[in-house]
Amino acid sequence: MAMAGRTTVLVAAVLALALGACGEDDAGSSKVEDVTTGDTNEVAEVYSGLRGPTQISPGPDGQLLVAQLNGGEGEGTGQVLLVDLDSDAEPIVLFEGLQKPTGVALLGDEVWVMEERTLSRGSSTGGELEVVLDDLPYNGRSEGTLTATPDGRLLYNTSGTIDGTGAAEGSGTLWALTPGGEPEEVARGFKHAYARTYDDAGTLWQTELSDGTYDGEPPPDELVEVTPGDDFGWPRCIGDRLPVEFYGGTAESCAQTPRSQALFDPGATPTSVAIAPWDPDLLLVALWSEGRVVAVSRRPGDGPVAVEDFLTGIAHPQHLLAVGDRLLITDFDAGRILAVTRA
């Protein structure tokens, strides 16, 4: 894996028309009329003026890290911003000129960034962004989001690609990286383990984003519970233990793979999962292509559990983040962050 340096610019985003930050005090007082959620919930816009926001993560001093495309997918104009939802302060551009940044996370005083197929790190005050892992195996689009673990490691995904009749070496895998160390495999057998979160019991929940066809049929997307050492079987197995004959899957072998917690329609595109701040047994999943956030019980069932609508009215909900008693949602198209709280 290549190691390199990259010079970035730390600047105050003085172009208010371009980034248009708005503090919570202003936005929180006005309801979002076009978004529908349960009668016991309230939705407010708490930030605006973003351009294609992807992942949001806790930043230093109670601030928020925001990765955004800041243009088209392939334009190389991506940014990582540092924003404060509780003031009218302008956002700070920590890093820019990025190639499709889909992941951002803070470990200690370092910001980690996933671009297309490159993992980098830099100071939380900006400056140099150092490439740690480059030319990662991927599905031709992205590696998805980043997750800081409770023990100070970084989780990232190498999205799945086919080599012959199986997964290409190193792809379709969830990895854990200790800063300064080598990546360690956590679990494998994924098409695209795009996003994940921990619940209060330390259980890891992850979305699986599929595409293509298998034995002539499109695969469902999934929400799964991940235990270290798991093999979910892709591409031999898809969905909830469904064998794919073309790739050598059998009912017997797929029965050994973990079950799905929930299944979503093919192409639903689950880009994020979070625990509801008001209910530790409720998982919330953003379905990007379907324009809705759904609720899934974390309690085990006899196979995949039921999925219910939690929030609709956002064309492309991208990322979810539970902060205190509210759930933050990035609205990809409108370039804003919404907050859902219990009334």
C-alpha positions in Angstrom: 0.0 0.0 0.0 1.4 3.4 -1.0 2.3 6.0 1.5 2.2 9.7 0.4 1.6 13.2 1.5 -1.0 15.7 0.3 -1.1 19.4 0.9 -4.5 20.8 1.8 -5.7 24.2 2.8 -7.1 25.2 6.2 -9.3 28.2 5.5 -12.3 29.8 7.0 -15.3 29.4 4.6 -16.0 33.0 4.1 -18.2 32.5 1.1 -21.5 32.5 2.9 -23.4 32.2 -0.3 -21.6 29.0 -1.1 -21.8 27.3 2.2 -24.5 29.3 4.0 -24.2 28.0 7.5 -27.1 28.5 9.9 -27.0 28.0 13.6 -29.3 25.8 15.6 -30.9 28.9 17.3 -32.1 30.1 13.9 -33.0 26.9 12.2 -34.4 25.0 15.1 -37.3 27.4 15.5 -38.8 26.5 12.1 -40.4 23.1 11.3 -39.6 21.3 8.1 -43.0 21.1 6.5 -42.1 18.7 3.6 -40.8 15.9 5.9 -43.2 13.5 7.5 -42.4 11.4 10.7 -44.4 10.1 13.6 -46.7 12.3 15.6 -44.4 12.1 18.6 -41.4 13.5 16.7 -40.3 17.0 15.7 -38.1 17.8 12.7 -36.0 21.0 12.4 -33.4 22.2 10.0 -30.2 22.8 11.9 -27.7 23.4 9.1 -27.8 24.3 5.4 -25.7 25.4 2.5 -23.8 22.0 2.1 -23.1 20.4 -1.3 -23.7 16.7 -1.5 -23.0 15.9 2.2 -22.0 12.2 2.7 -20.9 11.3 6.2 -21.2 13.4 9.4 -19.2 12.4 12.5 -18.5 13.8 16.0 -15.6 16.3 15.8 -13.4 18.0 18.3 -14.9 20.2 21.1 -18.5 19.2 20.3 -18.3 20.3 16.7 -19.3 18.1 13.7 -17.1 16.8 10.9 -18.8 16.8 7.5 -17.6 15.1 4.3 -19.1 16.4 1.2 -18.7 16.0 -2.6 -18.9 19.7 -3.2 -19.6 19.0 -6.9 -20.0 16.0 -9.1 -18.9 12.5 -8.1 -15.8 12.4 -10.3 -14.8 16.1 -10.2 -12.2 15.8 -7.3 -13.7 18.8 -5.5 -14.7 17.0 -2.3 -14.1 18.6 1.2 -14.1 17.9 4.9 -15.6 20.6 6.9 -15.7 21.4 10.6 -19.0 22.9 11.6 -20.7 24.1 14.8 -24.4 23.4 14.9 -24.9 25.6 18.0 -23.6 28.9 16.6 -23.6 31.1 13.5 -19.9 30.6 13.0 -18.8 29.9 9.5 -17.6 26.4 8.7 -13.9 25.7 8.4 -12.6 23.7 5.4 -10.1 21.2 6.9 -9.3 19.4 3.6 -10.3 20.0 0.0 -9.6 18.8 -3.5 -10.8 15.3 -2.5 -11.9 12.5 -4.8 -15.4 11.5 -3.7 -15.0 11.5 0.1 -17.6 9.2 1.5 -16.2 8.6 5.0 -14.8 10.8 7.8 -14.1 9.9 11.5 -12.1 11.4 14.4 -9.6 9.2 16.3 -7.9 11.2 19.0 -6.7 14.4 17.4 -6.6 12.9 13.9 -9.2 13.1 11.2 -9.5 10.0 9.0 -10.9 10.4 5.5 -12.0 7.7 3.0 -11.9 8.9 -0.6 -13.1 6.5 -3.4 -10.4 3.8 -2.6 -7.9 5.8 -0.5 -7.7 6.1 3.3 -5.9 9.1 4.7 -5.4 10.9 8.0 -4.6 14.5 9.0 -4.8 16.8 12.0 -8.1 18.0 13.3 -6.8 21.6 12.6 -6.2 20.8 8.9 -2.9 21.1 7.1 -1.3 17.9 5.6 -3.5 14.9 4.7 -1.3 11.8 4.7 -2.3 8.7 2.6 -2.2 5.6 4.8 -3.8 3.0 2.4 -4.1 3.4 -1.3 -5.5 1.4 -4.3 -7.8 -0.5 -2.0 -9.9 -3.2 -3.7 -13.3 -1.7 -4.4 -16.5 -2.0 -6.4 -15.6 0.8 -8.9 -17.4 3.5 -6.9 -16.5 3.8 -3.3 -15.6 2.1 0.0 -18.4 3.8 2.0 -18.2 5.3 5.5 -15.7 5.1 8.4 -16.5 4.1 12.0 -14.4 4.8 15.2 -14.6 1.8 17.5 -15.0 2.1 21.3 -11.4 0.8 21.8 -9.9 3.5 19.5 -9.6 1.6 16.2 -11.0 2.5 12.8 -13.4 0.3 10.8 -13.5 0.5 7.1 -14.9 -1.6 4.2 -13.3 -2.8 1.0 -16.3 -3.2 -1.2 -16.8 -6.4 -3.2 -15.7 -7.0 -6.7 -15.7 -10.3 -8.7 -12.6 -12.1 -9.9 -13.6 -15.1 -11.9 -16.3 -16.8 -9.9 -15.5 -15.4 -6.5 -14.6 -12.3 -4.6 -11.4 -10.6 -5.6 -8.6 -10.9 -3.0 -9.0 -8.4 -0.2 -12.4 -7.2 -1.4 -15.8 -7.7 0.3 -14.2 -7.3 3.7 -14.7 -5.3 6.9 -11.3 -4.2 8.4 -10.1 -2.7 11.7 -7.1 -0.5 11.7 -5.2 0.5 14.8 -3.3 3.8 14.1 0.3 2.9 13.3 -0.5 -0.8 12.8 -1.6 -3.1 10.0 -5.3 -3.7 9.0 -6.9 -6.7 10.6 -9.9 -8.6 9.0 -13.0 -8.4 11.1 -15.5 -10.1 8.8 -15.9 -11.0 5.2 -18.4 -12.0 2.5 -20.0 -8.6 1.8 -20.9 -6.9 -1.5 -20.6 -3.4 0.1 -20.7 -3.1 3.8 -21.3 0.7 3.4 -22.2 1.9 7.0 -22.3 0.7 10.6 -22.9 1.6 14.2 -22.6 0.2 17.7 -25.5 -0.2 20.1 -25.3 0.2 23.9 -24.4 -3.5 24.3 -21.4 -3.1 22.0 -23.1 -5.0 19.1 -22.0 -3.9 15.7 -24.8 -3.4 13.1 -24.0 -2.9 9.4 -25.8 -2.2 6.2 -25.1 -4.3 3.1 -25.6 -2.6 -0.2 -25.9 -4.9 -3.2 -26.2 -4.5 -7.0 -26.1 -6.6 -10.2 -28.0 -9.9 -10.7 -27.4 -13.3 -9.2 -28.8 -16.3 -11.1 -30.8 -13.7 -13.1 -32.4 -11.9 -10.1 -31.4 -8.7 -8.3 -30.3 -9.2 -4.7 -32.0 -7.5 -1.7 -30.1 -5.0 0.4 -29.7 -5.8 4.1 -29.1 -4.9 7.7 -27.0 -7.4 9.6 -25.4 -8.0 13.0 -21.6 -8.5 12.7 -19.5 -10.7 15.0 -15.8 -10.8 14.4 -14.9 -13.8 12.3 -18.3 -13.9 10.4 -18.4 -14.8 6.7 -21.6 -13.7 5.1 -20.9 -15.7 1.9 -21.0 -13.1 -0.9 -21.1 -13.9 -3.8 -22.0 -17.5 -3.1 -24.8 -16.4 -0.8 -27.0 -13.2 -0.9 -29.8 -11.8 1.2 -31.0 -14.1 4.0 -28.9 -17.2 3.3 -30.0 -17.4 -0.4 -27.6 -19.6 -2.4 -26.3 -18.4 -5.8 -25.7 -21.4 -8.1 -23.6 -19.5 -10.6 -21.0 -18.8 -7.8 -21.1 -22.2 -6.3 -23.5 -21.5 -3.5 -25.6 -24.2 -1.9 -28.4 -24.3 0.6 -26.2 -26.2 2.9 -23.3 -23.8 2.8 -25.4 -20.7 3.0 -27.2 -22.0 6.0 -23.9 -21.6 7.9 -23.9 -17.8 7.2 -25.4 -15.2 9.6 -29.0 -14.3 9.1 -30.2 -10.9 8.0 -31.8 -8.7 10.7 -33.8 -6.9 7.9 -34.1 -7.1 4.2 -34.8 -4.2 1.9 -35.9 -4.1 -1.8 -33.2 -4.4 -4.4 -31.6 -1.1 -5.0 -33.0 0.5 -1.8 -29.4 1.6 -1.0 -29.0 1.6 2.8 -26.3 4.3 3.3 -26.5 4.6 7.1 -27.7 3.0 10.3 -28.1 4.6 13.8 -29.6 3.7 17.1 -32.7 5.9 17.9 -31.7 8.2 20.8 -35.0 7.6 22.5 -35.1 3.8 22.1 -32.0 1.6 22.4 -33.9 -1.3 20.8 -34.7 0.7 17.6 -32.4 0.7 14.6 -32.9 3.5 12.0 -31.7 3.0 8.5 -31.5 5.6 5.7 -32.7 4.1 2.3 -31.1 6.6 -0.1 -32.8 5.5 -3.3 -36.2 5.1 -1.7 -36.2 8.6 0.0 -37.1 7.3 3.4 -35.7 6.4 6.8 -37.0 3.1 8.2 -37.2 1.6 11.7 -36.0 -1.9 12.5 -36.1 -3.7 15.8 -32.7 -4.9 17.0 -34.4 -7.8 18.8 -33.9 -11.1 17.1 -36.7 -12.7 15.1 -37.2 -16.0 13.3 -35.5 -14.6 10.2 -35.6 -10.9 9.1 -37.8 -8.7 11.2 -40.4 -6.2 9.9 -39.5 -2.8 8.5 -41.6 0.3 9.1 -41.4 3.8 7.8 -39.9 6.3 10.3 -39.4 9.4 8.1 -40.3 10.3 4.5 -40.0 13.5 2.4 -36.2 13.6 1.9 -35.3 12.7 -1.7 -32.0 11.1 -0.7 -31.3 10.7 3.0 -27.6 10.0 3.2 -26.3 9.7 6.7 -27.7 9.3 10.3 -26.0 10.3 13.5 -27.4 10.1 17.0 -26.1 13.0 19.1 -27.6 13.3 22.6 -31.3 13.2 22.4 -31.6 13.9 18.7 -31.1 12.2 15.4 -29.2 14.1 12.7 -29.9 13.3 9.1 -28.0 14.6 6.1 -30.2 15.6 3.1 -28.0 14.9 0.2 -29.9 16.9 -2.5 -30.9 19.9 -0.4 -27.5 20.2 1.3 -28.8 20.4 4.8 -28.8 18.7 8.1 -32.1 17.9 9.8 -32.6 17.0 13.5 -35.3 14.7 14.8 -36.3 14.9 18.4 -39.1 13.4 20.5 -41.8 16.0 21.1 
